[in-house]
Structures are given as structure tokens and as C-alpha cells.
Amino acid sequence: MIYLFRECEKYADISKIATDDDSGDEYFAFDLVSNSGNKNLSSQTYRLAKSEQKEAKKLESSIEKILAKACNANVSICSLLKVLNKKLNK
């Protein structure tokens, strides 16, 4: 039950920010936990400004091309999560 309330709270927080903001920015929230000794992260929210979306799309396209060569989806997803975890811990 607590988990479900926490999930609702995350969606409500993102929804409130996005509703109050008509700039065209995108918002992302997530939890990432790793057993590899890195810092466990609590829920975090990130904003991608409209002015940065073109650059992000190009990077996303480049990453997708690399991931298309991976042997399976699990390897792709776990690799992305490892990179993300490293970026967040800097």
C-alpha cells in the first residue's frame, strides 16, 4: 500500500510541474538503486528544457544505433542503467 501511495505521489509531482509549466519542457522522474557499491539514489526529477531537446534527440538517436547492435534487450537496458548510474554519481 505504501508503495502505491509513493508511486501516486511521484506522478502527482510530475503532473503539477508539467501543468504549471507551458514552456514545452519535458520532465522525468525515477528511482535507481544498484548493488555495485554505488550510492543508492532516492527519487529524482530532471527537466529537459525545450532549448535542449534537439541536442538530446541527436544523442538519443546515436545511442539507439549503438544499442541496436546489442545481443539482447536485457544487455541494452542494463548497460544504459550502468551508464546512467555513473553519470548520476559524478
C-alpha positions in Angstrom: 0.0 0.0 0.0 2.8 2.4 0.9 4.5 1.6 -2.5 1.3 2.6 -4.3 1.0 5.9 -2.4 4.6 6.7 -3.2 4.0 6.0 -6.9 1.0 8.2 -6.9 3.0 10.9 -5.2 5.7 10.8 -8.0 3.1 11.1 -10.7 1.3 13.9 -8.9 4.6 15.8 -8.5 5.5 15.5 -12.2 1.9 16.3 -13.2 1.9 19.5 -11.1 5.2 20.7 -12.5 4.2 20.0 -16.1 0.8 21.6 -15.7 2.2 24.7 -14.2 4.8 25.0 -16.9 3.8 25.7 -20.5 7.3 26.1 -21.8 7.3 22.7 -23.7 10.0 21.3 -21.3 10.0 17.6 -20.6 10.2 16.1 -17.1 11.5 12.7 -16.0 11.4 11.1 -12.5 12.8 7.8 -11.5 14.5 5.8 -8.7 17.7 4.0 -9.4 19.3 1.5 -6.9 22.4 -0.6 -7.6 24.1 -3.4 -5.7 27.5 -2.4 -7.1 28.5 -0.3 -4.2 27.5 3.0 -5.8 25.4 5.5 -4.0 21.7 4.5 -4.0 19.6 7.3 -5.3 16.3 8.4 -4.0 13.6 9.6 -6.4 14.9 12.4 -8.5 13.2 14.6 -11.1 15.0 16.1 -14.1 13.9 18.8 -16.6 14.9 18.8 -20.2 14.4 22.3 -21.4 12.8 22.9 -24.8 16.0 24.5 -26.0 18.0 21.3 -25.2 15.6 18.8 -26.8 17.2 18.9 -30.3 20.6 18.1 -28.8 19.0 15.3 -26.6 17.3 13.9 -29.7 20.6 13.6 -31.6 22.2 11.9 -28.6 19.3 9.6 -28.2 19.5 8.6 -31.9 23.2 7.9 -31.6 22.6 5.7 -28.5 19.8 3.8 -30.2 22.1 3.0 -33.2 24.7 1.5 -30.8 22.0 -0.4 -28.8 20.6 -1.9 -32.0 23.8 -3.9 -32.2 23.4 -5.4 -28.7 22.7 -9.1 -28.5 19.5 -8.7 -26.4 17.3 -6.2 -24.7 18.5 -7.0 -21.2 22.1 -6.2 -22.1 21.0 -2.9 -23.7 18.9 -1.9 -20.7 21.4 -2.9 -18.1 24.2 -1.1 -20.0 22.1 2.1 -20.1 21.4 1.8 -16.4 25.1 1.4 -15.6 26.0 4.5 -17.6 23.1 6.4 -16.0 24.2 5.4 -12.6 27.8 6.5 -13.3 26.6 9.9 -14.6 24.4 10.4 -11.6 27.2 9.7 -9.1 29.6 12.2 -10.5 
